[in-house]
């Protein structure tokens, strides 16, 4: 597994009231959820990156108030009605 090292001032941990290990995990989850929200990765890839089930990833999206479905209204209408 590849490891990425980042430097933070000690005050950064207190901002979220987390220790360094928990802060690192929060940072990783926040990044992966953001990449999913930007439609850069799929739910399956996001869950894999976080080492969790897709169901648990959906729970994480709900907790962070991120829509689980990344489809525009126009795309949904096309899917429902087909190409008329």
N, C-alpha and C positions, 0 to 999 in steps of 0.2 A: 504494500500500500504506500502511496506517495504521501508525504507529509509536507504541509505548507506552514512556515513559521511567520508569524506577524507580531509586531511589537505594539503594545498598548501601554499607556500610562496607567498606573495603579488605580487612578480615579475612574477609569472607564468601567472597571468591574463593579464599583459601587453604584454606578448609574442604573444598572439593572439589578442590583443587589444579588450578584452571582459571583461565585468563586471563579478562578481562571478556567478550570475544566468545564464547568457549566456554561461559562461565557463562550468558550470555544464551540460547544455543541449548539448553543443558541445562534451563534454567528453562522454556523454551517447550515442549520435549518432555515434561517432567515434568507440566506443566499439561494438555496435550492427552491424555496417557495417563491421567491421573487423571479427566478429564472422560469419557473412554471407559469407564473402570472404573465410574464412577457411572451409566453408561448415559444420559448427557446428549447424546452425539454418537455417530454410527455409525463403523464402521471406515473407510468411504469418506471421510467428512467429516474424520476425524482425519488420515488420510493426506494429504488435500488441504491441510489446515491446515499440515501439516509439510512440504509440497512433496516428498512421497515416494510411491512406489508402495504399493499395499495390501500386497503381499508384504513389502516392507521394513518397513512398519508392524507386520506380524505378527512379524517378527524382533525389532523393538523391544519389543513386548509380552513376548515370550519372555525377552529380556535382562533386563527389569524384573520378571519373574515375575508377570505379570498375565494371567489367563485370557483367551484369545482369544474364547471363546464365552461370551456373556452371557445364558445361559438357566438358569432354575432347574430343579431336578429335577422339580418338578411340571409346569412348562411342557413339558419334554422328554417326560415320560410322556404328557401329553395329546396331544402331537404324534405320538408313536409309536402310541398306542392309539386315538387319535381320541376323540370324545365318545361314550362308550358309553352 
